[in-house]
Structure formats: structure tokens, C-alpha cells
Amino acid sequence: MPLSNSVLAELASIVGPDDLLTSDEDLISYAFDGTAVLHQRPGCVLFVTSTPEVAAVLQLANRERIPVVTRGSGTGLSGGSLPVPGCIILCTARMNRILEVDAANLTLRSEPGATTLAIADAATAAGLFYPPDPGSMKISTIGGNVAENSGGLRGLKYGITRNYVMGLTVVLPDGEILVTGNKCVKDVAGYSLKDLFVGSEGTLGVLTEVLLRLIPKPAAKKTMVATYSAMDAAAQTVSDIIAARIIPCTLEFLDRTTIRCVEDFAKVGLPTDCEALLLMETDGHPAQVDEEAARMVEIAKRNGCRDVRVARDDAEANRLASARRSAFSALARMAPTTILEDATVPRSELATMVRFVEDVARRYQLRIGTFGHMGDGNLHPTFLTDERNTAEMHRIEQAFHEIFDEAIRLGGTITGEHGVGVAKKGFLPKFAGDAQMRLMRSLRSTLDPHGILNPGKMFD
């Protein structure tokens, strides 16, 4: 149902007429996020610039029972910021100020629209370090990272977004403003409400301010790339590195298809005749880094790697790391439609899962390039297709079911970092079970009884 003129006039009075988009030409850009195939035009788009503006919009929406979908840069990969018919897109991209870097308390306070890279750069400028580094960090926003509980290449050693959120300012669905958390390292007073909103995918409230924990910047880092003739050998290398009590800051892999696409795209000198590649990075005290790097090289060679390339300097290290960071972009050049998926299994089951994905590709006659975070078992099988090919899209849907069923069977999960959104809500009940689904529904209905926030995401 289209938004009424009176509602549009009231929204314009809150944000100003220049920050309200209603024309078809303007709205089409907001009909999509980073998820392939899915799209739906919204009722309008609002650019908010303050917490009071967000509160006023939600008060109106709650009163009129209008759905609201919060959006940052729109880089999500599970349909989490896709519009629903007649909804208000609440865009926080212009709330992009970094409000404070507190070196004494190792914290950073930011609005939700600041990019992850801007957060990392602000920490670096203060001689500190913000570790979470999703592949989209140059354009993804910190609000989206918190809403999706994003991971990244450094997750094995440093954890994910949740591990760095100390406090939040959240506008609840009825417009009430909630401030939860603080700069205290220890705080066990009452429920940890901030953790309720991390990973909630915009279904419980709208984030308008984030307080993040920073850590001291590592003094040294060393980057290596090992190549293999068999994926099993790469997986065994990872298992042996962890068994040796070494926790690298990065332990990533690319399969044969992805390596070839990346080399064609980035031209970093990768061998294109190998079956698997490991990107390994260690950081910390210089002496520790040298020792761990030497042991990792030894372990890789013991597992029959074809070659180990150790970066000579930061410039070469950045080139090698770019091989992994450019994987999605490289694969996206190969077909009109690229569907980047996300399944996670225990590390010990990673080789089994990679072989299963390869088998699925053969049985369903699909092109799939697989890469991901081998250190934490997070796989990104990437389907190269054309959404206009109806028969192939049906086979992809069948392949999804098999891949997620196998991930669950192996003790894994249907998503390690992309979230549930629209794309995976059909798989959630099998993974979560009746009790978890009932509790999540109850929490959501308690906080948002009229169901205005991001309806249709996670579950109906």
C-alpha cells in the first residue's frame, strides 16, 4: 500500500524535504542490497542524521503501523536490508561521524554510518587497532556490522564484531531511546542488553551510536602463501597449526576455481595449476612473529605444500592479502549473477565440507568457486550463474538445501557471518529447533509488538 501524502509530509517535516526520496527513479537504487536476485521497491527513502530524528520517524511509523527497514551501505548478502512493499527505508549512511577516540580507555565512539575502514583508520591514527575486517570493510558501515555481527579474515585470532561492542544507543520500535553498556571493562549489572541487539539484523531496534573496544596495535606481522596439490593437505596444515598451539591472525583458503579467477583479476603472481592456496598471517611481538612464521612454514612443508612464499615487506604482504580480499570481485566477473553463500563447520570437518561442495557442483552441473576462513571453518561457496536461466536457478536452490543440510549434519551452522535475512530464513528452523525459534519470536514480539521493524527477515 503506497504511503499517504499526509505521512510523506510528516516525514519530510522530520528530516527536511531534501532528505526524503519518493520518485521511482530515486527509489530503484534502494530496491536491492548485495544479495543476488532479490529486489523490492520501497515506499520511500529517508536520510536521517541524528538520534532524535530516528526516534521521531519510529514514533510515526509505530503509530501508523508502517514497516521500517534500516539501511547503511546496502552491502549485506542475506537480504537483510531489502525493502518490503510500502516500507520506509531508514538510511543511516549520513550518520557517519566518529565521535571520540579515547586512548586512555581504549575505546572508540561512532555513529552507525561510519565505514569499517574509517573506524580502523581512526584507531590506527591513535596507535591502536580495531581487528574485525569483513571483506566489504571499505564500504560496509559499522552499524551494519553490528546488526549482522560481522566477521572477517582476522576472526580466528581476534574474534568478531560482538567481541568489540561495549555499548550501544538504540531507538526502540516505539521511538524510545535506549542507552546500554559503557566504557567499563567489567559490568555485570543486569541483563547484557547490548548483546541482544548485536546480530539482531535490524529487527529489534535501530542503532544510532556504537561504543567499540580497541586494542594495542601489534608490533609486527608476517604474511605467507602456501600452495597445494590437494585440498586435504591444506586442511591438514590448518589442523596441525592449531594443534601446535599457534593461532594465526589470518588463515584463509582459495580453491582451484577461485585462484584462477583471482589471478586473472588481480595479477599477484599466484600459480594457477594448484588445487588449494592458504594465506597465513601471524602478528604480535617481532620475536614471536618470526618463530611462529618459521613453524607455520615447517608445518606447511611437512604436509606436502608445493611452495611457500613469504612476503618480503608490507607492500608484498598487502598484495598477497589482496588475493583473498578480491576473491568475490574476481568471481563476480565470470558470470552475470554471483551468489555468495556462507556456511560454517567445525575446523575438523572443513575438508569434508569442501569435497561435499565440489560433489554438489558436479551432480547439479553448477560452477562453484569456494573460498573462506579455513581457520574458523567458515566457507563461502560462490555460485556463478545467470538468474535468467530458470532451470539452473532451480538446481542452485536444490544445491543450497544439500549444502546447508550437510553443514548442520557436520555440527555446523547455516551462516557464520552473513546473517539469516530473507535468503536463509527457510533454513533457520531446522538449525535452531523449536525452543530457540519460540524464544526468538517471543523476544521480537515483546520489543516490537506491531512488527514494524524489518518484517519478513529471519522469520515471518
GIJODA-V813674 format. One record per residue. N is the residue number from 1. RES is the residue in one small letter. D_LAST is the distance of its C-alpha to the last C-alpha in whole Angstrom. Layout:
N RES D_LAST
N RES D_LAST
This chain:
1 m 19
2 p 22
3 l 22
4 s 25
5 n 29
6 s 29
7 v 26
8 l 27
9 a 30
10 e 29
11 l 27
12 a 30
13 s 32
14 i 30
15 v 30
16 g 33
17 p 33
18 d 34
19 d 31
20 l 28
21 l 28
22 t 27
23 s 29
24 d 27
25 e 30
26 d 28
27 l 25
28 i 25
29 s 25
30 y 22
31 a 20
32 f 20
33 d 20
34 g 21
35 t 19
36 a 21
37 v 20
38 l 17
39 h 17
40 q 17
41 r 19
42 p 18
43 g 20
44 c 22
45 v 23
46 l 25
47 f 27
48 v 27
49 t 30
50 s 30
51 t 28
52 p 29
53 e 28
54 v 25
55 a 25
56 a 26
57 v 23
58 l 21
59 q 23
60 l 23
61 a 19
62 n 18
63 r 21
64 e 20
65 r 16
66 i 16
67 p 13
68 v 15
69 v 15
70 t 17
71 r 20
72 g 23
73 s 24
74 g 21
75 t 23
76 g 19
77 l 19
78 s 15
79 g 14
80 g 13
81 s 15
82 l 14
83 p 14
84 v 12
85 p 15
86 g 17
87 c 16
88 i 19
89 i 19
90 l 21
91 c 23
92 t 25
93 a 27
94 r 30
95 m 30
96 n 31
97 r 34
98 i 35
99 l 37
100 e 39
101 v 40
102 d 41
103 a 44
104 a 45
105 n 42
106 l 40
107 t 37
108 l 36
109 r 34
110 s 32
111 e 30
112 p 26
113 g 28
114 a 30
115 t 30
116 t 30
117 l 34
118 a 35
119 i 34
120 a 36
121 d 39
122 a 39
123 a 39
124 t 42
125 a 44
126 a 44
127 g 45
128 l 42
129 f 39
130 y 35
131 p 34
132 p 31
133 d 31
134 p 28
135 g 29
136 s 28
137 m 30
138 k 32
139 i 29
140 s 26
141 t 26
142 i 26
143 g 23
144 g 21
145 n 23
146 v 22
147 a 18
148 e 18
149 n 21
150 s 23
151 g 26
152 g 29
153 l 32
154 r 33
155 g 31
156 l 33
157 k 36
158 y 34
159 g 30
160 i 27
161 t 26
162 r 25
163 n 29
164 y 30
165 v 28
166 m 30
167 g 29
168 l 26
169 t 26
170 v 23
171 v 22
172 l 20
173 p 17
174 d 20
175 g 23
176 e 24
177 i 26
178 l 26
179 v 28
180 t 28
181 g 30
182 n 34
183 k 36
184 c 37
185 v 37
186 k 37
187 d 35
188 v 33
189 a 33
190 g 30
191 y 27
192 s 26
193 l 24
194 k 24
195 d 23
196 l 19
197 f 19
198 v 20
199 g 17
200 s 15
201 e 14
202 g 14
203 t 11
204 l 14
205 g 17
206 v 19
207 l 22
208 t 25
209 e 28
210 v 28
211 l 31
212 l 32
213 r 34
214 l 37
215 i 39
216 p 43
217 k 43
218 p 44
219 a 48
220 a 48
221 k 46
222 k 47
223 t 45
224 m 45
225 v 44
226 a 45
227 t 45
228 y 45
229 s 45
230 a 43
231 m 39
232 d 40
233 a 43
234 a 41
235 a 38
236 q 41
237 t 42
238 v 39
239 s 40
240 d 43
241 i 43
242 i 40
243 a 43
244 a 46
245 r 44
246 i 43
247 i 40
248 p 40
249 c 38
250 t 37
251 l 37
252 e 35
253 f 35
254 l 36
255 d 36
256 r 39
257 t 37
258 t 35
259 i 39
260 r 40
261 c 38
262 v 38
263 e 42
264 d 42
265 f 40
266 a 41
267 k 45
268 v 45
269 g 47
270 l 45
271 p 47
272 t 45
273 d 46
274 c 44
275 e 41
276 a 40
277 l 40
278 l 40
279 l 40
280 m 41
281 e 42
282 t 43
283 d 44
284 g 46
285 h 49
286 p 52
287 a 53
288 q 50
289 v 49
290 d 52
291 e 52
292 e 48
293 a 48
294 a 52
295 r 50
296 m 47
297 v 49
298 e 51
299 i 48
300 a 47
301 k 50
302 r 51
303 n 48
304 g 49
305 c 48
306 r 50
307 d 50
308 v 49
309 r 49
310 v 50
311 a 49
312 r 52
313 d 51
314 d 48
315 a 48
316 e 48
317 a 45
318 n 43
319 r 44
320 l 43
321 a 40
322 s 39
323 a 39
324 r 36
325 r 34
326 s 35
327 a 33
328 f 30
329 s 32
330 a 35
331 l 32
332 a 31
333 r 34
334 m 34
335 a 32
336 p 30
337 t 27
338 t 26
339 i 23
340 l 23
341 e 21
342 d 21
343 a 22
344 t 24
345 v 26
346 p 29
347 r 32
348 s 34
349 e 32
350 l 32
351 a 35
352 t 33
353 m 30
354 v 32
355 r 34
356 f 31
357 v 29
358 e 33
359 d 33
360 v 29
361 a 31
362 r 34
363 r 32
364 y 30
365 q 32
366 l 30
367 r 32
368 i 30
369 g 31
370 t 31
371 f 31
372 g 30
373 h 31
374 m 33
375 g 34
376 d 30
377 g 29
378 n 27
379 l 27
380 h 26
381 p 26
382 t 27
383 f 26
384 l 29
385 t 28
386 d 28
387 e 25
388 r 27
389 n 28
390 t 26
391 a 27
392 e 27
393 m 23
394 h 23
395 r 25
396 i 23
397 e 20
398 q 22
399 a 23
400 f 20
401 h 19
402 e 23
403 i 23
404 f 20
405 d 21
406 e 24
407 a 23
408 i 22
409 r 25
410 l 27
411 g 26
412 g 24
413 t 20
414 i 18
415 t 18
416 g 21
417 e 21
418 h 19
419 g 15
420 v 12
421 g 11
422 v 9
423 a 12
424 k 12
425 k 8
426 g 10
427 f 12
428 l 11
429 p 11
430 k 15
431 f 16
432 a 15
433 g 16
434 d 15
435 a 16
436 q 15
437 m 11
438 r 12
439 l 14
440 m 12
441 r 9
442 s 13
443 l 14
444 r 11
445 s 12
446 t 15
447 l 16
448 d 13
449 p 14
450 h 13
451 g 10
452 i 12
453 l 12
454 n 10
455 p 7
456 g 5
457 k 7
458 m 7
459 f 4
460 d 0
